[in-house]
Amino acid sequence: MKSLLSLTGLFLALSSSLTVSSATLAEIAEPDTAAHPHSEHPHLVVSETLAVNQVFQAAVANAPEQVLGGAYRQQAEAQQQMSQRFIANRPRLNLYYWDDQAGDNTGLREMELGVEVDLWRWGERRNAKALAESFDTGASAWRDYQRLSVSGRLRRALHQLNSSAAKRKHAVAAVTDAQRLLTISEKRFKAGEIARADVMQSEALLLESRQQLLEREAELVDAERQYMTLTGLQQRPAQFIEVRPGQPRIDAQHPQLRLLLAKRQQQTELWQQKRHEAAGNSTVSLGVRRERGSNLDPETESLGLSISIPFGGSAHTNAASASAAVAMTDADVRLKQARLQLQQQLHEVEHELDVLEESLAYAAQARDLAQRHWKMADKAFAAGESNIRPTILALQHYRQSQLQWQLLQLRQHSLISSLRQTVGESL
């Protein structure tokens, strides 16, 4: 018993930083009266002027994949420059030299110098321009998709912050309630109205409430760290609530579908490019030739022009472009799968939102009923008409129903954000 009393005295000394609210315990919004137990990790500043759009821009700038945008843009520009050339590949300088006069002064000695270029095949230059356009479209689509991806991460982080902050607020209120209940219990014990066991139950409730507050504080610190890692900011917005879209649907302008469609078009053009490369290019060579039969003969100079045209080889062309054809089919499959997954996810979120609306109504009724029950139990205990056990149960049930109702509200806000994310609306 002495050890228990000393433990109680120590805990009450540690809990002296709590400011007991003068409001009734039935109030829904209690002040933040508990000290922050994790002083080495101070909470983020809640700014009333920090807009969600500013947070989003910070998250986009801090995203690790942000550098890919410049790489995709350079790829499109390089392909565009390639498609504007008059020749297919780089020109080649050719030099040929023959000399069979090593043993005597008779025999042939020839030297040729010329330039060789590859010509575009029929449709190859058009294919190069189409590939450049698909790269440009893909770069634009990737930028929109990247913003949507960052929006999804930021939405989850903000909703996790709201949920953790709400749980911590209820834990603070539970500590305040438990401490007030302990104060009343000690007064009644001194007056001889209740037994020491009732006071010990109040002390146990306060200990349990403080333990839950520590857990909620740690959860909030984790949520804030995730938010800071994502945005690089030391402040967070005061609230984050999105409006449910009127008629949500998955259309062709969805950033993810646009990106996959652009990749499919790229694979189609790359397949055509592989076929052109495997079929070969016509080659034109232009140069000069100098020759003489012996050292006594005069040198003869001439101008040469040659054309090389590949033909046939369809089996070689099909084999060389087979892997590109597989990649094109795979891109088409990913596009169809993504469309089906988005459509299924949209139906699931809409269904959960509809069910949640009914659950919110029931939770609000349960909260109001538990609130009235707690008021009655509180008054009865303060007036000496009941003991501590039903009072504690009524308090715990009220706090649990109040937290459940608010968490359902936050879940509804999270589902609305998920709905907007599913239909491709960024922040």
C-alpha positions as CSV (number, residue, x, y, z in Angstrom):
1,M,0.0,0.0,0.0
2,K,2.9,2.4,0.8
3,S,4.5,1.7,-2.6
4,L,1.2,2.4,-4.3
5,L,0.7,5.6,-2.4
6,S,4.2,6.8,-3.2
7,L,3.7,5.9,-6.9
8,T,0.5,7.9,-6.9
9,G,2.1,10.9,-5.3
10,L,4.9,10.8,-7.8
11,F,2.5,10.6,-10.7
12,L,0.4,13.5,-9.3
13,A,3.6,15.6,-9.1
14,L,4.4,14.8,-12.7
15,S,0.8,15.6,-13.7
16,S,0.9,19.0,-12.0
17,S,1.5,20.7,-15.3
18,L,-2.0,19.9,-16.4
19,T,-4.5,22.8,-16.1
20,V,-7.9,21.5,-15.1
21,S,-10.6,22.9,-17.3
22,S,-13.4,24.7,-15.5
23,A,-15.8,23.6,-18.3
24,T,-18.0,20.6,-17.9
25,L,-16.7,17.2,-19.0
26,A,-19.5,16.9,-21.6
27,E,-18.0,19.6,-23.8
28,I,-17.0,18.3,-27.3
29,A,-14.0,20.6,-27.8
30,E,-11.6,20.8,-24.9
31,P,-8.6,23.1,-24.6
32,D,-5.2,21.7,-25.2
33,T,-4.2,21.5,-21.5
34,A,-1.5,18.8,-21.5
35,A,2.2,19.5,-21.8
36,H,4.1,18.1,-24.7
37,P,6.0,15.1,-23.2
38,H,8.3,14.8,-26.2
39,S,10.1,18.1,-25.8
40,E,13.1,16.9,-27.9
41,H,10.7,16.8,-30.8
42,P,8.6,20.0,-30.7
43,H,5.4,19.9,-32.7
44,L,5.0,21.8,-36.0
45,V,3.6,25.3,-35.9
46,V,0.0,25.4,-37.1
47,S,-0.3,28.3,-39.5
48,E,-3.6,29.9,-40.3
49,T,-2.1,31.7,-43.3
50,L,-0.3,28.7,-44.9
51,A,-2.4,27.7,-47.9
52,V,-2.6,24.1,-49.1
53,N,-1.4,25.2,-52.5
54,Q,1.8,26.6,-51.0
55,V,2.3,23.3,-49.2
56,F,1.7,21.4,-52.5
57,Q,4.2,23.6,-54.4
58,A,6.8,22.9,-51.7
59,A,6.1,19.1,-52.0
60,V,6.5,19.2,-55.7
61,A,9.8,21.1,-55.5
62,N,11.0,18.6,-52.8
63,A,9.9,15.5,-54.7
64,P,12.9,13.2,-55.6
65,E,11.6,12.5,-59.1
66,Q,11.4,16.2,-60.0
67,V,14.7,15.9,-61.9
68,L,13.1,13.5,-64.4
69,G,11.1,16.3,-66.0
70,G,14.2,17.9,-67.5
71,A,15.5,14.5,-68.7
72,Y,12.2,13.8,-70.5
73,R,12.2,17.2,-72.1
74,Q,15.8,16.8,-73.3
75,Q,14.8,13.4,-74.8
76,A,12.0,15.1,-76.8
77,E,14.1,17.9,-78.0
78,A,16.9,15.6,-79.1
79,Q,14.5,13.4,-81.1
80,Q,12.9,16.5,-82.6
81,Q,16.4,17.7,-83.8
82,M,17.0,14.2,-85.2
83,S,13.8,14.2,-87.2
84,Q,14.7,17.6,-88.9
85,R,17.9,16.3,-90.5
86,F,18.1,15.7,-94.2
87,I,20.0,12.4,-93.9
88,A,19.1,9.4,-91.7
89,N,22.4,8.9,-89.9
90,R,25.8,10.6,-89.6
91,P,27.8,11.1,-92.8
92,R,30.9,9.0,-93.3
93,L,34.2,9.9,-94.9
94,N,35.7,7.0,-96.9
95,L,39.3,6.7,-98.1
96,Y,40.6,3.8,-100.2
97,Y,44.1,3.3,-101.4
98,W,45.6,0.5,-103.6
99,D,49.2,0.1,-104.6
100,D,50.8,-2.9,-106.2
101,Q,54.1,-1.1,-107.1
102,A,56.0,-2.2,-104.1
103,G,58.4,-4.5,-106.1
104,D,58.9,-2.5,-109.3
105,N,57.7,0.6,-111.0
106,T,54.9,-1.1,-112.9
107,G,51.4,-1.9,-111.7
108,L,48.3,0.0,-110.6
109,R,48.1,2.6,-107.9
110,E,44.7,4.0,-107.0
111,M,43.3,6.4,-104.3
112,E,39.6,7.2,-103.7
113,L,38.2,9.8,-101.3
114,G,34.5,10.4,-100.9
115,V,31.6,11.0,-98.6
116,E,28.9,8.5,-97.9
117,V,25.4,9.3,-96.5
118,D,22.3,7.3,-95.6
119,L,19.0,8.4,-97.0
120,W,15.7,8.2,-95.2
121,R,13.6,5.2,-96.1
122,W,10.0,5.8,-97.2
123,G,8.1,6.7,-94.0
124,E,11.2,6.7,-91.7
125,R,11.4,10.5,-91.4
126,R,7.7,10.7,-90.7
127,N,8.2,8.0,-88.1
128,A,11.0,10.0,-86.5
129,K,8.8,13.1,-86.3
130,A,6.0,11.1,-84.8
131,L,8.4,9.7,-82.2
132,A,9.5,13.2,-81.3
133,E,5.9,14.3,-80.8
134,S,5.2,11.3,-78.7
135,F,8.2,12.1,-76.5
136,D,7.0,15.6,-76.1
137,T,3.5,14.5,-75.2
138,G,4.9,12.0,-72.8
139,A,7.0,14.7,-71.1
140,S,3.9,16.8,-70.6
141,A,1.9,13.8,-69.4
142,W,4.6,12.8,-67.0
143,R,4.6,16.3,-65.5
144,D,0.9,16.1,-64.8
145,Y,1.2,12.6,-63.5
146,Q,4.0,13.5,-61.2
147,R,1.9,16.4,-59.7
148,L,-0.9,13.9,-59.2
149,S,1.5,11.5,-57.5
150,V,2.8,14.2,-55.2
151,S,-0.9,15.2,-54.5
152,G,-1.6,11.6,-53.4
153,R,1.4,11.5,-51.0
154,L,0.6,15.0,-49.6
155,R,-3.1,14.1,-49.1
156,R,-2.2,11.0,-47.1
157,A,0.3,13.0,-45.0
158,L,-2.2,15.8,-44.3
159,H,-5.0,13.4,-43.4
160,Q,-2.6,11.4,-41.2
161,L,-1.7,14.7,-39.4
162,N,-5.4,15.5,-38.9
163,S,-6.1,12.0,-37.5
164,S,-3.1,12.0,-35.2
165,A,-3.9,15.5,-34.0
166,A,-7.5,14.6,-33.3
167,K,-6.4,11.5,-31.3
168,R,-4.0,13.6,-29.3
169,K,-6.6,16.2,-28.5
170,H,-9.0,13.5,-27.2
171,A,-6.1,12.0,-25.2
172,V,-5.5,15.4,-23.6
173,A,-9.2,15.8,-22.8
174,A,-9.2,12.3,-21.3
175,V,-6.3,13.2,-19.0
176,T,-8.1,16.4,-18.0
177,D,-11.3,14.4,-17.2
178,A,-9.4,11.7,-15.3
179,Q,-7.6,14.3,-13.2
180,R,-10.8,16.1,-12.4
181,L,-12.4,12.8,-11.5
182,L,-9.5,12.1,-9.2
183,T,-9.9,15.5,-7.5
184,I,-13.6,14.8,-6.8
185,S,-12.7,11.3,-5.5
186,E,-10.2,12.6,-3.1
187,K,-12.6,15.2,-1.8
188,R,-15.3,12.6,-1.2
189,F,-12.7,10.2,0.4
190,K,-11.7,12.9,2.8
191,A,-15.3,13.5,3.6
192,G,-15.7,9.8,4.3
193,E,-18.2,9.2,1.5
194,I,-16.2,6.7,-0.5
195,A,-13.6,4.1,0.2
196,R,-9.9,4.3,-0.6
197,A,-10.4,1.7,-3.4
198,D,-12.6,4.2,-5.3
199,V,-9.7,6.7,-5.2
200,M,-7.3,4.1,-6.4
201,Q,-9.5,3.4,-9.4
202,S,-9.5,7.1,-10.2
203,E,-5.7,7.1,-10.0
204,A,-5.5,4.0,-12.3
205,L,-7.7,5.8,-14.8
206,L,-5.4,8.8,-14.7
207,L,-2.3,6.6,-15.2
208,E,-4.0,4.9,-18.2
209,S,-5.0,8.2,-19.7
210,R,-1.4,9.5,-19.4
211,Q,-0.1,6.4,-21.1
212,Q,-2.5,6.8,-24.0
213,L,-1.4,10.5,-24.3
214,L,2.2,9.4,-24.6
215,E,1.2,7.0,-27.4
216,R,-0.8,9.7,-29.2
217,E,2.1,12.2,-28.9
218,A,4.5,9.7,-30.5
219,E,2.0,9.0,-33.3
220,L,1.6,12.7,-34.0
221,V,5.4,13.2,-34.0
222,D,5.7,10.4,-36.6
223,A,3.0,12.0,-38.8
224,E,4.8,15.4,-38.5
225,R,8.1,13.9,-39.5
226,Q,6.6,12.3,-42.6
227,Y,5.0,15.7,-43.5
228,M,8.3,17.5,-43.1
229,T,10.2,14.9,-45.1
230,L,7.6,15.3,-47.9
231,T,7.4,19.1,-47.9
232,G,10.5,20.4,-46.2
233,L,8.4,22.8,-44.2
234,Q,8.3,23.5,-40.5
235,Q,4.7,24.6,-40.5
236,R,1.5,22.9,-41.4
237,P,-1.9,24.3,-42.5
238,A,-4.6,24.7,-39.9
239,Q,-7.1,22.4,-41.7
240,F,-7.4,20.3,-44.8
241,I,-10.8,19.6,-46.2
242,E,-11.7,18.9,-49.9
243,V,-15.1,19.1,-51.6
244,R,-16.6,16.0,-53.1
245,P,-16.7,16.2,-56.9
246,G,-20.1,16.4,-58.5
247,Q,-20.0,13.5,-61.0
248,P,-16.8,11.6,-60.6
249,R,-15.7,9.6,-63.6
250,I,-12.5,8.2,-65.2
251,D,-12.0,10.0,-68.5
252,A,-9.2,9.9,-71.1
253,Q,-7.6,13.1,-69.7
254,H,-6.7,11.3,-66.5
255,P,-2.9,12.0,-65.9
256,Q,-2.1,8.3,-65.4
257,L,-4.0,7.2,-68.5
258,R,-2.5,10.0,-70.5
259,L,1.0,9.0,-69.5
260,L,0.4,5.3,-70.3
261,L,-1.2,6.3,-73.6
262,A,1.9,8.4,-74.4
263,K,4.2,5.5,-73.5
264,R,2.1,3.1,-75.7
265,Q,2.4,5.6,-78.6
266,Q,6.2,5.8,-78.0
267,Q,6.5,2.0,-78.1
268,T,4.5,2.0,-81.4
269,E,6.8,4.5,-83.0
270,L,9.9,2.7,-81.6
271,W,8.6,-0.5,-83.1
272,Q,8.3,1.2,-86.5
273,Q,11.8,2.6,-86.0
274,K,13.2,-0.8,-85.3
275,R,11.7,-2.1,-88.5
276,H,13.2,0.7,-90.5
277,E,16.6,0.1,-88.9
278,A,16.5,-3.6,-89.6
279,A,15.4,-3.0,-93.2
280,G,18.4,-0.8,-93.8
281,N,18.9,2.6,-95.5
282,S,19.8,3.5,-99.1
283,T,23.3,4.8,-99.3
284,V,24.7,7.5,-101.6
285,S,28.5,7.9,-102.0
286,L,30.2,10.8,-103.8
287,G,33.9,11.1,-104.2
288,V,37.0,11.5,-106.4
289,R,39.4,8.9,-107.7
290,R,43.1,9.3,-108.7
291,E,45.0,6.4,-110.5
292,R,48.0,5.7,-112.7
293,G,49.5,2.6,-114.2
294,S,53.2,3.3,-113.4
295,N,55.4,6.1,-112.4
296,L,55.9,7.0,-116.0
297,D,52.2,7.3,-116.7
298,P,50.2,10.4,-116.0
299,E,47.7,10.4,-113.2
300,T,44.0,10.1,-114.1
301,E,41.3,11.8,-112.0
302,S,37.7,10.9,-112.1
303,L,34.4,11.7,-110.2
304,G,32.5,8.7,-108.7
305,L,28.9,8.4,-107.7
306,S,27.4,5.2,-106.2
307,I,24.0,4.2,-104.8
308,S,23.3,1.2,-102.6
309,I,19.7,0.1,-102.1
310,P,18.8,-2.8,-99.7
311,F,15.9,-5.0,-100.5
312,G,14.1,-8.1,-99.2
313,G,14.8,-9.6,-95.8
314,S,11.4,-9.5,-94.2
315,A,12.2,-12.4,-91.9
316,H,15.2,-10.4,-90.6
317,T,13.1,-7.3,-90.1
318,N,10.4,-9.2,-88.1
319,A,13.0,-10.9,-85.9
320,A,14.9,-7.6,-85.2
321,S,11.7,-5.8,-84.2
322,A,10.1,-8.6,-82.2
323,S,11.2,-7.3,-78.8
324,A,9.9,-3.9,-79.7
325,A,6.5,-5.5,-80.7
326,V,6.4,-7.2,-77.3
327,A,7.1,-3.9,-75.5
328,M,4.3,-2.2,-77.5
329,T,1.8,-5.0,-76.6
330,D,2.9,-4.8,-72.9
331,A,2.3,-1.0,-72.9
332,D,-1.2,-1.6,-74.3
333,V,-1.9,-4.2,-71.6
334,R,-0.7,-1.8,-68.8
335,L,-3.0,0.9,-70.2
336,K,-6.1,-1.4,-70.1
337,Q,-5.2,-2.6,-66.7
338,A,-4.8,0.9,-65.3
339,R,-8.2,1.9,-66.7
340,L,-9.9,-1.1,-65.1
341,Q,-8.2,-0.6,-61.8
342,L,-9.1,3.1,-61.6
343,Q,-12.7,2.3,-62.5
344,Q,-12.8,-0.4,-59.8
345,Q,-11.2,1.9,-57.2
346,L,-13.7,4.6,-58.1
347,H,-16.7,2.3,-57.4
348,E,-15.1,1.1,-54.2
349,V,-14.5,4.6,-52.8
350,E,-18.0,5.8,-53.8
351,H,-19.6,2.8,-52.1
352,E,-17.6,3.3,-48.9
353,L,-18.6,7.0,-48.9
354,D,-22.2,6.1,-49.2
355,V,-22.0,3.5,-46.3
356,L,-20.0,6.0,-44.2
357,E,-22.7,8.6,-44.4
358,E,-25.1,6.3,-42.7
359,S,-22.4,5.3,-40.2
360,L,-21.8,8.9,-39.3
361,A,-25.5,9.4,-38.4
362,Y,-25.5,6.4,-36.1
363,A,-22.1,7.5,-34.6
364,A,-23.5,10.9,-33.9
365,Q,-26.5,9.4,-32.1
366,A,-24.3,7.1,-30.1
367,R,-22.1,10.1,-29.1
368,D,-25.1,12.2,-27.9
369,L,-26.4,9.2,-26.0
370,A,-23.0,8.6,-24.3
371,Q,-22.7,12.3,-23.6
372,R,-26.1,12.4,-21.7
373,H,-25.1,9.2,-19.9
374,W,-21.8,10.7,-18.8
375,K,-23.5,13.9,-17.6
376,M,-25.9,11.9,-15.5
377,A,-23.1,9.7,-14.1
378,D,-20.9,12.7,-13.3
379,K,-23.7,14.5,-11.5
380,A,-24.6,11.4,-9.6
381,F,-21.0,10.8,-8.4
382,A,-20.5,14.5,-7.5
383,A,-23.7,14.4,-5.5
384,G,-22.7,11.2,-3.7
385,E,-25.5,9.1,-5.3
386,S,-23.2,6.5,-7.0
387,N,-19.7,5.0,-6.7
388,I,-16.7,5.4,-8.9
389,R,-17.1,2.4,-11.2
390,P,-20.1,3.3,-13.3
391,T,-18.7,6.9,-13.5
392,I,-15.5,5.7,-15.0
393,L,-17.3,3.4,-17.4
394,A,-19.6,6.2,-18.5
395,L,-16.6,8.5,-19.0
396,Q,-14.6,5.9,-21.0
397,H,-17.7,5.1,-23.2
398,Y,-18.3,8.8,-23.8
399,R,-14.7,9.5,-24.8
400,Q,-14.6,6.4,-27.0
401,S,-17.8,7.3,-28.8
402,Q,-16.7,11.0,-29.2
403,L,-13.4,9.8,-30.8
404,Q,-15.1,7.3,-33.0
405,W,-17.5,9.9,-34.4
406,Q,-14.6,12.3,-35.1
407,L,-12.5,9.6,-36.7
408,L,-15.4,8.7,-39.0
409,Q,-15.6,12.3,-40.0
410,L,-11.9,12.4,-40.8
411,R,-12.3,9.1,-42.7
412,Q,-15.0,10.7,-44.8
413,H,-12.7,13.6,-45.6
414,S,-9.9,11.2,-46.5
415,L,-12.2,9.2,-48.8
416,I,-13.3,12.4,-50.5
417,S,-9.6,13.2,-51.2
418,S,-9.1,9.6,-52.4
419,L,-12.1,10.1,-54.7
420,R,-10.5,13.2,-56.2
421,Q,-7.2,11.4,-56.4
422,T,-8.8,8.5,-58.3
423,V,-10.4,10.7,-60.9
424,G,-7.1,12.5,-61.4
425,E,-7.6,15.9,-59.7
426,S,-4.4,17.2,-58.1
427,L,-4.2,19.8,-55.4
